[in-house]
Amino acid sequence: MIVVTTWTGRTACALQAALRETNESFAERIGAVPRTVAGWHRSPDLVPRPEMQQALDTIYEGASEYVKTRFSSLLRPASSEPSEPRAQALRIAIAVVIRGDDVLLVCRRGDDALTWQFPAGMVKPGGSPEAVAVQETLAETGVHCAVRQHLGGRLHPSTDVLAAYYLAEYLTGEAANRDPQENVDVAWVPRTSLTRFIPAEKIFEPILSALEAA
């Protein structure tokens, strides 16, 4: 059995996947709100508050051996489980919103650092990733946008959730931090300066190609 000394967004989401629970049911189990769980998916290095650490400890310690085995499998390096991608059921939609020569970013709280990312949200079973990309952009930043192009998808290298990327066009609204629990800032940044905020190697390659073409 894996011993978790400090829970992070990644290990908490692995426990959620091992329990096969939705954001809503998992949040209810630990006494949180669904947006908190969604935030863990977006920021895998984030360390939950002490009361959340205790709640996760209690859930893990009381889980069945089958759940603990699945949890261990989800945290195992991908090379040791080549036939079963991890956390396939968990999906996020990511919006790359452009306005002229600028692109919209949010600054998220992390473990010991802040990270700039694109607006994103969890997709519920049967939900539309395209709609989530638009809705979460509005919920996080106050910006209304419209999807222009699906840029593709991948298993996110940090969280192992299935990520769908959408290029979106700004419609209206003043950019502001509408989710202060998860984010500390929202900003329009020049597309040519994007890699100053997010390292190029962490950006999905079709995003860079689409921004260059736009």
Secondary structure, DSSP 8 states (H G I E B T S, - for coil): ----SS--HHHHHHHHHHHT--HHHHHHHHT--HHHHHHHHH-TT----HHHHHHHHHHHHTS-HHHHHHHHHHHS-GGG-TTS-TTTT-EEEEEEEEETTEEEEEEEE-SSSEEEE--EEEE-TT--HHHHHHHHHHHHH--EEEEEEEEEEEE-TTT--EEEEEEEEEEE-----S-TTTEEEEEEEEGGGHHHHS-GGGS-HHHHHHHHH-
